[in-house]
């Protein structure tokens, strides 16, 4: 039996950009550093079909940018992809640049339900003044933002729990999903989630044989947060060096209980994105 899944951390990109991403993983650069054989290539249609075959009912088209002038065009593509792809959450991104508040507002007006930013790849400080009204507006609207704020695999001056923690202190209503549970600063990001009710953690690659995860003494806190609605399934599909099922097996072998697995794999995301989950999505399929 296979659980119905709500995966909040998947990637779909314009073909040219995706080829560049895959080329980077094929020849590991400083943010990869080891062989990373991507398992799922093929067309968008083929990869969507694979997700559905795995039991994924809802997923995202997360994109992020590393320089100014990219976000608006990328948002148009990801939003268009979601519009023509049942089950995909309308997804968008932003960068600290002039005009960022305007195009974030337009993305929300067009139906964006989730944003993604990558502090490590982008190399910017989340506390930049130009972003303050963006964080504030997203907090007001309760639109979640997936934030890669952890220092894995390579730190920069703006990763780790402290810089993003200051954003949360300024905007305590912000709904954030910390990618990869904030690896490798697991304890620090667990603490942020425990102190800020809008902070969630996603399981992307965490606990897999390839990636590792929080040490055993932290698992009771991971379980408690999951049961409180604050841990969500993520995968990084298609850019993963192992079978999709391995992420699920890695979560199951933690032994945190069927109630925890059900919450992480479906219930928590379904609650975070009201009106998205299809009525037949809960429970088990196939």
Backbone bond lengths (Angstrom), bond angles and torsions (degrees), N, CA, C in turn:
res aa  C-N    CA-C-N  psi(-1)  N-CA   C-N-CA  omega(-1)  CA-C   N-CA-C  phi
1 X - - - 1.467 - - 1.521 109.36 -
2 X 1.315 115.41 144.02 1.455 121.07 -175.89 1.516 109.45 -121.04
3 X 1.317 116.35 133.24 1.457 120.13 178.13 1.524 110.59 -70.52
4 X 1.326 115.75 145.06 1.452 119.75 165.06 1.520 107.42 -69.56
5 X 1.315 116.44 134.31 1.462 121.30 -170.62 1.525 111.03 -120.66
6 X 1.323 115.47 144.35 1.462 123.97 172.52 1.519 105.05 -123.13
7 X 1.328 116.19 103.26 1.468 122.89 -173.60 1.526 108.66 -101.64
8 X 1.328 117.30 110.60 1.462 121.05 -174.73 1.520 113.66 -87.45
9 X 1.346 117.73 0.24 1.467 118.99 -174.88 1.524 109.98 -136.06
10 X 1.343 115.62 76.24 1.454 122.22 172.38 1.521 108.54 -126.69
11 X 1.325 116.02 162.58 1.461 120.91 -173.54 1.523 111.71 -126.68
12 X 1.324 115.57 129.65 1.458 123.07 167.56 1.520 106.64 -133.01
13 X 1.335 116.18 131.13 1.456 122.03 -172.13 1.524 110.16 -136.89
14 X 1.344 117.60 160.90 1.455 119.35 171.13 1.536 110.16 -54.69
15 X 1.326 116.38 146.26 1.465 121.35 -171.38 1.523 112.45 -55.04
16 X 1.319 117.56 -43.52 1.467 119.96 -177.42 1.520 111.25 -64.79
17 X 1.328 116.72 -41.54 1.461 120.34 178.78 1.528 110.93 -67.75
18 X 1.324 116.24 -40.81 1.454 119.21 -179.65 1.527 111.35 -63.67
19 X 1.320 117.53 -38.84 1.469 120.03 176.85 1.514 111.04 -60.79
20 X 1.337 117.09 -38.27 1.466 120.45 177.92 1.519 111.53 -66.35
21 X 1.333 116.10 -40.25 1.461 120.13 177.77 1.520 110.12 -61.92
22 X 1.316 116.78 -47.02 1.462 120.23 -179.08 1.526 111.40 -64.83
23 X 1.339 117.01 -37.58 1.465 119.34 177.45 1.522 110.61 -63.00
24 X 1.312 116.08 -36.65 1.468 119.14 178.83 1.527 110.94 -64.59
25 X 1.309 117.01 -42.12 1.460 119.90 178.31 1.533 111.61 -69.98
26 X 1.323 116.27 -31.21 1.460 119.42 -179.82 1.525 112.14 -68.48
27 X 1.322 116.45 -30.20 1.468 121.71 176.82 1.521 107.10 -122.85
28 X 1.327 116.99 84.45 1.465 120.63 -167.38 1.521 113.93 -50.91
29 X 1.336 114.61 124.79 1.452 120.89 175.09 1.518 110.36 -96.96
30 X 1.308 117.18 -165.64 1.468 120.13 -174.32 1.517 114.51 -64.99
31 X 1.328 118.36 -20.73 1.461 119.57 178.98 1.526 112.31 -93.07
32 X 1.324 117.46 1.75 1.454 120.91 177.47 1.516 109.38 -118.16
33 X 1.322 116.46 -65.17 1.459 120.67 168.49 1.516 116.66 78.92
34 X 1.339 119.10 0.18 1.457 121.47 177.96 1.520 108.64 -159.07
35 X 1.316 118.26 164.13 1.468 119.55 179.36 1.528 111.54 -54.61
36 X 1.323 115.27 136.57 1.464 121.30 -176.24 1.527 108.08 -141.38
37 X 1.320 117.84 77.51 1.465 120.88 -175.31 1.530 112.17 -75.63
38 X 1.305 116.84 100.17 1.464 120.98 -177.67 1.525 110.11 -61.58
39 X 1.315 115.89 129.66 1.457 121.21 -172.38 1.525 114.29 -87.96
40 X 1.320 117.42 -24.52 1.461 119.24 -169.59 1.522 110.95 -126.25
41 X 1.318 115.25 98.21 1.463 120.09 176.84 1.530 108.09 -109.54
42 X 1.276 119.01 -145.11 1.462 119.63 -178.89 1.514 111.91 86.19
43 X 1.311 116.29 -174.09 1.457 122.64 -176.01 1.520 111.11 -77.50
44 X 1.330 115.44 167.14 1.465 120.11 174.85 1.528 110.22 -56.83
45 X 1.318 115.79 -44.06 1.459 120.05 -177.16 1.530 110.96 -63.14
46 X 1.319 116.43 -40.50 1.461 119.97 179.26 1.521 111.34 -65.80
47 X 1.320 116.30 -39.66 1.465 119.23 -178.32 1.525 111.57 -72.99
48 X 1.326 117.77 -36.03 1.467 120.01 173.76 1.526 109.90 -61.93
49 X 1.327 116.61 -42.84 1.460 120.12 179.36 1.524 111.11 -62.69
50 X 1.332 116.95 -38.11 1.464 119.92 177.14 1.526 110.64 -61.71
51 X 1.336 116.86 -47.69 1.467 119.53 179.51 1.520 110.75 -56.78
52 X 1.306 116.03 -45.47 1.463 118.64 -179.19 1.523 110.79 -64.04
53 X 1.332 116.30 -36.46 1.451 119.62 176.84 1.517 113.00 -65.46
54 X 1.330 116.69 -28.28 1.467 120.67 177.32 1.523 111.98 -76.99
55 X 1.319 117.72 -10.32 1.458 121.24 -177.65 1.512 113.68 100.98
56 X 1.339 117.65 10.07 1.466 121.26 -178.89 1.523 108.30 -81.76
57 X 1.324 116.20 114.69 1.463 121.46 -179.81 1.532 111.15 -88.66
58 X 1.331 116.13 -33.36 1.461 120.63 -178.60 1.522 109.00 -137.50
59 X 1.348 115.57 144.87 1.455 121.23 -174.70 1.530 108.24 -157.05
60 X 1.309 116.64 -178.20 1.458 122.02 -174.56 1.524 110.35 -126.27
61 X 1.326 115.83 166.09 1.469 121.86 172.18 1.529 107.08 -120.61
62 X 1.325 115.81 62.76 1.465 120.11 -173.22 1.527 110.77 -67.24
63 X 1.317 114.57 131.62 1.460 122.00 174.51 1.518 107.73 -132.23
64 X 1.315 116.52 156.94 1.457 120.95 175.68 1.508 108.22 -150.84
65 X 1.327 116.09 160.78 1.464 120.44 -173.30 1.527 110.14 -123.83
66 X 1.335 115.21 158.56 1.464 121.32 -177.04 1.518 112.52 -119.32
67 X 1.333 117.12 2.81 1.459 119.82 178.32 1.526 108.97 -155.47
68 X 1.343 116.75 163.67 1.464 119.60 179.82 1.533 111.62 -65.40
69 X 1.324 115.48 158.26 1.447 121.61 171.19 1.514 115.82 83.86
70 X 1.328 117.85 5.48 1.464 121.14 -177.85 1.526 113.56 -103.99
71 X 1.299 116.85 -28.52 1.459 120.34 -164.10 1.525 113.49 -65.34
72 X 1.326 118.06 -42.38 1.467 118.75 -174.32 1.526 111.96 -63.28
73 X 1.330 117.32 -46.08 1.465 119.81 179.28 1.528 110.63 -64.53
74 X 1.328 116.24 -39.75 1.456 119.60 179.93 1.526 110.51 -65.79
75 X 1.323 116.80 -39.58 1.464 119.94 177.38 1.525 111.00 -62.29
76 X 1.323 116.59 -39.78 1.464 118.75 178.60 1.527 110.23 -60.82
77 X 1.333 116.90 -37.78 1.472 119.56 -179.18 1.529 110.62 -71.33
78 X 1.331 117.44 -49.31 1.469 118.87 -176.40 1.524 111.75 -65.77
79 X 1.320 116.62 -37.03 1.460 118.95 177.94 1.524 110.59 -67.73
80 X 1.336 116.69 -39.21 1.451 119.96 176.66 1.514 112.03 -65.01
81 X 1.338 116.19 -38.49 1.464 120.37 177.54 1.524 110.00 -60.95
82 X 1.311 117.24 -45.55 1.462 120.47 179.79 1.520 111.03 -63.25
83 X 1.330 117.50 -38.16 1.461 120.78 -178.14 1.524 111.97 -62.92
84 X 1.335 116.69 -30.62 1.467 119.76 -178.28 1.524 113.12 -103.02
85 X 1.350 117.19 6.72 1.456 120.79 -175.31 1.519 109.31 -127.72
86 X 1.308 118.82 98.42 1.463 120.49 178.89 1.529 111.55 -55.83
87 X 1.326 114.94 136.38 1.454 120.94 179.28 1.510 114.32 94.87
88 X 1.339 117.65 -12.81 1.473 120.11 -178.83 1.523 110.34 -91.42
89 X 1.333 116.40 126.00 1.464 120.55 175.08 1.528 110.24 -69.25
90 X 1.320 118.97 132.73 1.464 120.49 173.82 1.534 110.43 -59.09
91 X 1.328 116.18 121.20 1.462 122.16 -168.80 1.524 109.87 -123.61
92 X 1.340 116.54 147.89 1.465 120.98 -179.17 1.524 109.20 -149.25
93 X 1.342 115.54 176.05 1.453 121.30 -178.66 1.521 109.54 -145.29
94 X 1.322 116.57 175.68 1.461 121.11 176.04 1.517 109.79 -156.85
95 X 1.345 115.12 168.41 1.463 122.79 -176.36 1.519 107.33 -146.26
96 X 1.330 118.61 149.38 1.474 119.72 178.89 1.526 111.42 -70.86
97 X 1.305 116.26 98.88 1.460 121.53 -175.13 1.526 108.63 -157.05
98 X 1.328 118.06 161.12 1.462 119.61 175.46 1.524 110.68 -58.23
99 X 1.301 116.13 137.63 1.453 121.41 178.08 1.510 114.89 87.66
100 X 1.339 117.77 1.19 1.455 119.64 -175.17 1.529 111.94 -62.50
101 X 1.312 117.95 -39.27 1.473 119.33 -179.47 1.520 111.14 -62.25
102 X 1.332 116.26 -38.13 1.454 119.78 -178.91 1.508 112.87 -66.04
103 X 1.343 117.35 -46.20 1.459 116.48 -176.57 1.524 112.34 -77.33
104 X 1.331 118.14 -24.63 1.462 118.88 171.52 1.530 109.92 -66.52
105 X 1.319 116.68 -42.73 1.471 120.01 177.80 1.521 110.63 -61.04
106 X 1.329 117.33 -40.47 1.469 119.77 179.16 1.523 110.87 -66.01
107 X 1.327 117.14 -39.97 1.466 119.79 179.06 1.519 110.64 -62.29
108 X 1.325 116.78 -41.72 1.463 120.06 178.47 1.528 110.23 -64.45
109 X 1.332 116.14 -42.94 1.463 119.50 179.04 1.524 111.39 -62.29
110 X 1.330 115.98 -31.21 1.469 120.69 179.16 1.527 112.43 -81.56
111 X 1.341 116.90 -3.17 1.451 119.33 173.41 1.512 116.17 110.79
112 X 1.331 119.32 10.79 1.466 120.50 179.16 1.518 110.19 -58.17
113 X 1.329 116.23 129.67 1.461 121.49 -179.74 1.522 112.37 -108.01
114 X 1.336 117.41 -10.64 1.461 120.78 -177.88 1.527 108.48 -156.72
115 X 1.332 116.48 143.19 1.461 122.73 176.29 1.526 108.85 -118.21
116 X 1.331 115.66 159.61 1.462 120.84 176.23 1.523 108.87 -135.56
117 X 1.335 116.62 133.26 1.461 122.15 171.25 1.519 108.60 -133.78
118 X 1.328 115.74 151.84 1.466 121.97 -174.97 1.529 107.15 -131.19
119 X 1.332 116.18 97.36 1.460 120.70 -175.11 1.520 111.83 -65.99
120 X 1.318 117.17 -29.94 1.458 120.61 -178.48 1.526 110.97 -73.09
121 X 1.330 117.05 -52.85 1.462 120.51 179.81 1.517 110.40 -67.98
122 X 1.327 116.89 -41.41 1.460 119.80 179.55 1.506 113.47 -69.45
123 X 1.325 116.56 -28.50 1.457 120.87 177.03 1.517 113.99 66.39
124 X 1.326 117.83 34.13 1.454 119.41 -177.99 1.521 110.46 -125.96
125 X 1.317 113.78 163.28 1.452 122.20 -179.21 1.528 108.98 -87.46
126 X 1.328 118.64 122.30 1.465 119.19 179.98 1.521 113.20 -65.65
127 X 1.333 116.99 -12.84 1.456 121.42 -179.84 1.519 112.67 -88.25
128 X 1.348 118.46 3.64 1.459 120.14 -179.78 1.524 110.93 -55.03
129 X 1.328 115.44 141.25 1.467 120.73 -173.62 1.525 112.25 -58.64
130 X 1.332 117.41 -36.69 1.465 120.00 -177.01 1.524 111.79 -65.73
131 X 1.338 117.16 -21.61 1.459 120.26 179.74 1.526 112.89 -89.65
132 X 1.311 117.69 -14.39 1.460 119.45 -174.85 1.529 112.19 -57.81
133 X 1.346 118.79 -45.98 1.471 117.00 177.87 1.525 113.30 -67.79
134 X 1.338 117.50 -25.58 1.473 120.32 177.49 1.524 110.07 -68.46
135 X 1.340 116.28 -49.90 1.465 119.57 177.33 1.530 110.08 -57.99
136 X 1.327 115.52 -42.20 1.459 119.37 -178.74 1.516 112.43 -63.85
137 X 1.326 116.49 -41.89 1.461 119.98 -179.13 1.526 111.06 -67.88
138 X 1.339 117.37 -42.80 1.459 119.94 178.92 1.525 110.97 -65.88
139 X 1.330 116.12 -34.54 1.465 118.96 175.54 1.530 110.52 -64.89
140 X 1.315 116.22 -42.70 1.466 120.53 179.15 1.525 111.03 -61.38
141 X 1.336 116.76 -41.31 1.458 121.67 -177.02 1.519 112.90 -83.33
142 X 1.330 117.24 -12.79 1.465 123.02 -177.88 1.527 110.99 62.51
143 X 1.326 116.84 37.04 1.462 121.99 175.71 1.526 108.06 -91.34
144 X 1.326 118.42 120.48 1.467 120.42 -175.84 1.531 113.09 -67.81
145 X 1.340 114.40 148.86 1.459 122.15 176.12 1.523 108.13 -126.14
146 X 1.341 116.66 122.19 1.455 120.50 171.46 1.523 107.10 -80.91
147 X 1.325 116.59 121.71 1.463 122.07 -175.22 1.519 109.80 -120.39
148 X 1.330 116.47 117.40 1.470 119.65 170.08 1.521 105.96 -84.27
149 X 1.319 115.22 98.45 1.464 121.61 -176.16 1.515 112.24 -116.39
150 X 1.321 117.97 -11.80 1.454 120.59 177.62 1.523 111.72 -72.18
151 X 1.309 116.64 163.09 1.461 122.05 -174.88 1.523 113.63 -88.95
152 X 1.338 117.83 -2.41 1.450 119.43 178.29 1.521 111.48 -81.06
153 X 1.334 119.70 141.11 1.462 124.66 -1.25 1.523 114.57 -86.70
154 X 1.364 118.56 -13.89 1.468 121.14 -179.09 1.525 108.21 -135.64
155 X 1.310 116.67 125.99 1.463 120.34 -178.02 1.523 111.53 -74.95
156 X 1.331 115.75 152.25 1.460 120.28 162.11 1.522 107.22 -130.22
157 X 1.306 117.45 -175.58 1.453 119.60 -173.46 1.503 114.99 -69.31
158 X 1.334 117.72 -8.74 1.460 120.25 -173.60 1.522 112.69 -118.32
159 X 1.335 117.32 7.61 1.456 120.27 176.14 1.529 109.54 -94.47
160 X 1.327 115.06 175.13 1.460 120.29 -175.02 1.509 110.38 92.68
161 X 1.323 117.84 167.50 1.473 121.23 -172.70 1.519 114.96 -72.07
162 X 1.316 118.91 -20.70 1.466 118.76 -172.52 1.527 114.08 -71.50
163 X 1.352 120.19 -50.77 1.471 117.61 -179.47 1.518 113.42 -59.63
164 X 1.336 117.32 -47.42 1.461 118.27 179.77 1.522 110.79 -71.66
165 X 1.319 117.47 -29.01 1.453 120.11 174.91 1.514 112.07 -60.05
166 X 1.344 117.06 -34.03 1.465 119.79 177.49 1.527 110.54 -68.70
167 X 1.348 116.93 -37.17 1.470 120.27 174.77 1.530 109.91 -58.91
168 X 1.311 116.67 -42.67 1.466 120.84 -179.87 1.525 111.39 -66.61
169 X 1.306 117.19 -34.34 1.466 118.84 177.30 1.522 110.89 -66.75
170 X 1.331 116.09 -35.32 1.463 119.60 177.92 1.521 111.67 -73.98
171 X 1.327 116.47 -32.16 1.464 122.23 -173.81 1.527 109.04 -131.41
172 X 1.307 117.15 73.40 1.468 120.27 -173.26 1.518 113.98 -65.20
173 X 1.317 118.12 -15.67 1.454 120.23 178.28 1.512 114.20 -87.75
174 X 1.332 117.77 -0.23 1.454 121.03 -176.85 1.524 110.80 -63.16
175 X 1.323 116.29 134.40 1.464 121.91 174.22 1.524 107.32 -97.45
176 X 1.307 115.91 109.01 1.464 121.75 -176.67 1.517 109.81 -119.88
177 X 1.323 115.37 145.41 1.456 122.46 172.55 1.519 106.40 -118.66
178 X 1.304 117.19 108.43 1.469 121.51 -176.63 1.521 108.49 -79.61
179 X 1.322 115.76 116.89 1.462 121.22 -177.33 1.519 111.05 -66.00
180 X 1.321 115.97 144.51 1.471 122.68 175.93 1.534 112.35 57.36
181 X 1.323 116.76 26.02 1.469 121.42 -176.92 1.532 112.49 55.26
182 X 1.344 116.28 20.71 1.455 119.96 178.73 1.514 114.71 78.85
183 X 1.326 117.56 19.45 1.469 121.47 -177.34 1.536 111.58 -50.55
184 X 1.332 116.58 139.93 1.462 128.39 -0.17 1.537 113.39 -92.74
185 X 1.347 117.55 6.46 1.470 120.24 -178.17 1.526 110.52 -87.41
186 X 1.329 115.53 54.64 1.454 120.60 -174.24 1.525 112.29 -56.06
187 X 1.301 116.90 -47.51 1.459 119.13 -174.27 1.517 111.17 -64.21
188 X 1.330 116.58 -40.14 1.458 119.32 179.64 1.512 112.47 -63.32
189 X 1.328 117.30 -40.89 1.456 119.64 -179.52 1.522 112.15 -77.39
190 X 1.329 117.80 -31.21 1.459 118.98 170.23 1.531 109.74 -58.01
191 X 1.323 116.00 -41.88 1.453 119.96 178.73 1.521 112.11 -62.14
192 X 1.348 117.08 -41.32 1.463 119.19 177.20 1.524 110.89 -61.15
193 X 1.334 116.39 -42.18 1.464 119.49 -179.98 1.526 111.27 -65.66
194 X 1.314 116.73 -35.76 1.466 119.91 179.35 1.521 112.13 -71.11
195 X 1.323 117.48 -28.37 1.466 120.89 -178.82 1.520 113.43 -90.90
196 X 1.336 117.26 -23.83 1.464 120.81 -174.63 1.524 109.14 -121.05
197 X 1.311 118.04 114.14 1.470 120.02 -173.58 1.518 114.71 -65.77
198 X 1.337 117.95 -16.86 1.460 119.85 178.46 1.506 114.26 -88.55
199 X 1.325 118.17 -3.84 1.463 121.16 -176.00 1.518 109.98 -90.55
200 X 1.339 114.62 128.89 1.452 123.36 176.67 1.534 108.26 -119.99
201 X 1.313 116.07 164.47 1.459 122.29 177.03 1.519 107.96 -125.30
202 X 1.351 117.46 137.17 1.459 117.09 173.81 1.524 110.38 -104.26
203 X 1.322 114.50 157.25 1.471 120.76 -172.73 1.520 113.06 -89.79
204 X 1.318 117.83 9.67 1.462 121.64 -170.85 1.520 113.23 -49.21
205 X 1.318 116.26 111.84 1.462 126.63 178.11 1.528 113.38 69.07
206 X 1.322 117.00 -6.92 1.458 120.77 -175.60 1.535 109.73 -73.44
207 X 1.312 114.88 139.67 1.465 125.62 -179.92 1.530 113.24 78.12
208 X 1.339 119.10 -3.41 1.462 120.37 176.69 1.526 109.75 -73.97
209 X 1.325 115.65 161.61 1.457 119.93 178.24 1.519 111.01 -63.34
210 X 1.331 116.97 -29.13 1.462 121.65 -178.08 1.522 112.09 -73.90
211 X 1.332 116.59 -28.61 1.472 120.98 -165.05 1.519 113.62 -117.17
212 X 1.324 117.69 -36.66 1.460 119.42 -173.15 1.510 111.51 84.88
213 X 1.325 116.51 -163.55 1.455 119.66 -178.23 1.505 111.55 -178.45
214 X 1.335 117.09 -173.57 1.459 120.37 179.25 1.522 111.18 -56.95
215 X 1.324 117.63 142.93 1.466 119.79 177.96 1.523 111.55 -64.38
216 X 1.314 114.91 158.42 1.466 121.47 -174.00 1.526 114.11 -51.22
217 X 1.347 120.22 -40.01 1.470 118.62 -179.26 1.530 114.30 -60.89
218 X 1.349 117.46 -19.23 1.462 120.02 179.75 1.527 113.17 -89.06
219 X 1.326 117.29 -10.04 1.460 119.52 -174.10 1.526 113.84 -62.60
220 X 1.343 120.79 -36.18 1.464 117.61 175.50 1.535 113.10 -58.36
221 X 1.322 116.67 -33.26 1.461 119.67 178.10 1.531 110.72 -72.79
222 X 1.335 116.61 -36.88 1.464 120.88 175.30 1.530 109.55 -62.37
223 X 1.312 116.59 -42.69 1.468 120.00 179.25 1.530 110.81 -63.73
224 X 1.322 116.17 -46.15 1.465 119.37 -178.35 1.525 111.13 -61.24
225 X 1.316 117.02 -42.69 1.456 119.58 179.36 1.522 111.22 -66.72
226 X 1.330 116.86 -37.98 1.457 119.18 177.41 1.512 112.48 -62.08
227 X 1.308 116.45 -43.68 1.461 120.41 179.42 1.527 111.90 -70.12
228 X 1.337 115.93 -21.24 1.467 120.54 176.75 1.525 111.94 -87.39
229 X 1.329 117.80 5.36 1.458 121.38 176.62 1.503 115.40 90.70
230 X 1.340 118.05 14.67 1.457 119.76 -166.43 1.531 114.60 -115.83
231 X 1.315 118.43 6.59 1.459 121.97 173.27 1.517 107.59 -119.58
232 X 1.344 116.16 129.95 1.456 122.18 -174.05 1.523 110.33 -124.20
233 X 1.312 115.86 147.23 1.456 120.32 175.74 1.521 110.62 -69.00
234 X 1.333 115.28 131.53 1.459 122.77 170.02 1.513 108.46 -139.24
235 X 1.344 117.07 158.36 1.465 118.62 -175.98 1.523 114.60 -134.59
236 X 1.331 119.53 -32.22 1.466 125.21 -168.85 1.524 112.51 75.55
237 X 1.319 118.22 10.97 1.460 120.89 174.06 1.526 110.04 -51.44
238 X 1.322 120.35 136.79 1.469 128.44 5.47 1.526 113.86 -93.78
239 X 1.326 117.01 3.41 1.470 120.22 -168.48 1.520 112.14 -88.58
240 X 1.329 115.80 51.55 1.465 120.44 -177.64 1.523 109.96 -120.39
241 X 1.342 116.71 146.67 1.470 120.72 -175.46 1.516 113.67 -95.63
242 X 1.329 117.14 28.33 1.456 122.46 -179.72 1.525 107.48 -157.15
243 X 1.328 116.32 170.79 1.457 120.22 179.37 1.527 111.07 -66.36
244 X 1.325 116.52 145.76 1.466 121.41 -179.98 1.521 111.23 -54.60
245 X 1.318 116.69 -38.86 1.466 120.30 -177.03 1.521 112.50 -61.48
246 X 1.340 117.28 -23.86 1.468 118.77 -177.93 1.526 111.75 -63.33
247 X 1.339 117.50 -35.32 1.468 120.04 176.41 1.524 110.57 -59.78
248 X 1.322 116.37 -43.29 1.459 120.91 -178.83 1.522 111.11 -68.53
249 X 1.329 116.13 -42.58 1.469 119.96 177.42 1.522 110.46 -61.44
250 X 1.324 116.75 -37.04 1.470 120.85 -178.91 1.519 111.42 -65.68
251 X 1.323 116.45 -36.02 1.462 120.10 176.95 1.525 110.95 -71.55
252 X 1.317 116.40 -41.30 1.461 119.80 -178.19 1.522 111.88 -64.83
253 X 1.329 117.48 -38.79 1.459 119.72 -175.76 1.527 113.25 -73.20
254 X 1.344 116.77 -6.58 1.467 119.04 174.13 1.522 111.20 -66.45
255 X 1.325 116.49 -25.26 1.455 119.78 179.78 1.513 113.76 72.02
256 X 1.323 117.44 31.38 1.467 120.45 -178.25 1.525 112.93 -88.17
257 X 1.329 117.11 0.05 1.453 119.99 171.72 1.511 114.03 107.43
258 X 1.331 115.44 152.26 1.459 121.13 179.46 1.521 111.56 -64.62
259 X 1.325 116.92 -34.53 1.459 118.60 179.74 1.518 110.59 -66.07
260 X 1.332 116.82 -38.60 1.469 121.03 177.72 1.527 110.61 -65.53
261 X 1.324 117.61 -44.86 1.456 120.86 179.84 1.521 111.11 -61.77
262 X 1.324 116.85 -43.37 1.461 119.80 179.67 1.531 110.86 -62.52
263 X 1.327 116.15 -40.37 1.458 119.83 179.10 1.523 111.15 -64.51
264 X 1.324 116.71 -46.70 1.464 121.20 -175.83 1.524 111.31 -69.51
265 X 1.322 117.34 -41.62 1.459 120.82 -172.92 1.523 113.57 -78.69
266 X 1.328 117.07 -22.39 1.464 118.71 -177.49 1.520 114.28 -145.69
267 X 1.315 117.39 -57.04 1.466 121.05 -165.38 1.526 113.28 -59.61
268 X 1.321 116.71 -43.43 1.464 119.20 -173.92 1.522 111.66 -65.96
269 X 1.328 117.02 -42.55 1.464 119.64 178.31 1.520 110.91 -69.79
270 X 1.321 117.17 -37.97 1.464 119.80 179.08 1.523 110.89 -60.54
271 X 1.336 116.90 -36.35 1.466 120.19 177.11 1.526 111.93 -73.60
272 X 1.345 116.16 -35.11 1.464 119.85 -177.36 1.522 111.79 -71.10
273 X 1.333 116.56 -27.42 1.466 121.15 -179.39 1.532 109.08 -120.50
274 X 1.322 116.89 72.65 1.470 119.86 -176.62 1.527 110.79 -61.53
275 X 1.311 114.52 142.42 1.449 120.12 179.21 1.505 114.56 85.00
276 X 1.343 117.30 -4.14 1.459 120.91 -178.56 1.516 110.83 -93.28
277 X 1.325 117.23 -46.78 1.466 121.53 -171.19 1.522 110.78 -65.97
278 X 1.334 115.22 132.45 1.453 118.74 178.38 1.521 110.07 -72.24
279 X 1.310 118.45 149.48 1.473 120.90 -174.92 1.516 113.57 -59.10
280 X 1.328 116.99 -28.75 1.455 119.09 -179.15 1.513 113.17 -89.11
281 X 1.330 117.23 8.98 1.448 119.46 -171.55 1.502 115.06 -79.47
282 X 1.314 118.48 -27.92 1.461 119.48 -175.16 1.517 110.38 -71.86
283 X 1.310 114.22 159.24 1.453 119.57 174.68 1.499 112.96 82.06
284 X 1.341 117.09 -138.64 1.441 122.07 -172.24 1.507 110.39 -118.33
285 X 1.333 115.49 150.83 1.450 120.88 176.42 1.514 108.73 -133.73
286 X 1.282 114.47 157.11 1.456 121.02 172.70 1.484 113.73 50.55
